[in-house]
Amino acid sequence: MTTLPKKILSRQKEITNDFLKIVDENLADVLSGKSETIYEIRDVAERMHIHPRHLSNTIKLVTGSSPCSFFEDKILDIAKQHLEDNKISIAEIAKMLTYDPSNFTKFFKRFAGMTPKQYRENHLENSESVTI
């Protein structure tokens, strides 16, 4: 097996770190209302001035995960935080994350294994049993 030169490994890590930083910035901008869209891989690659395939391959090589999984995981974490807060409706959470309610429910169920409503109810039940 051939080992990669340190310069190449360093660049791969730099690309990965830049990618993660842009993902976090984009999601923060969406949540604050500065942006209305969540980036796709091509958008991030364009900002980084590299080819989308090179970005995807590098992220997969360095982390073992696809670039999309980072967006999905972060969106799911944000959704869970808002669902646990219980101050805003599921439809408002969906809109805040640039989804229509139906697609948000499908996304959430696919990655959390339950609907947003079920997640909120489970969280409320668990938090009530802890406070008793």
Salt bridges, closest charged atoms under 4 A:
GLU14 OE2 - ARG11 NH1 3.38
ASP24 OD1 - LYS74 NZ 2.77
GLU25 OE1 - ARG47 NH2 3.80
GLU40 OE1 - ARG42 NH2 3.35
ASP43 OD1 - ARG42 NH1 3.44
ASP85 OD1 - LYS87 NZ 3.97
